[in-house]
Amino acid sequence: MDHISGMNSEHGALILAVLQRAPQWIRHDLAAKDDNTRLRAEESLTAMIVDALVKDEAD
C-alpha cells in the first residue's frame, strides 16, 4: 500500500478490498455519461466504503 501516500495503510487495504468486490453495475455506471447514473454508482460505492470502515472501527 505504499503507493497510497498519506493514507493509513489499513484503511487503504480496506478500501481496496471494497473496490475489488464492487458489483459490475457499479463499475459500469461509474463510467456512465449520464450524471444521474454516475451519481447513483458513486453514492453506492461511497456507502460500501463507509460501511466497511465503520465495521472495521467496531472490531
Summary of the structure (lengths in Angstrom):
residues: 59
radius of gyration: 12.8
end to end distance: 21.4
largest distance: 38.6
contacts: 131
relative contact order: 0.15
helix: 73%
strand: 0%
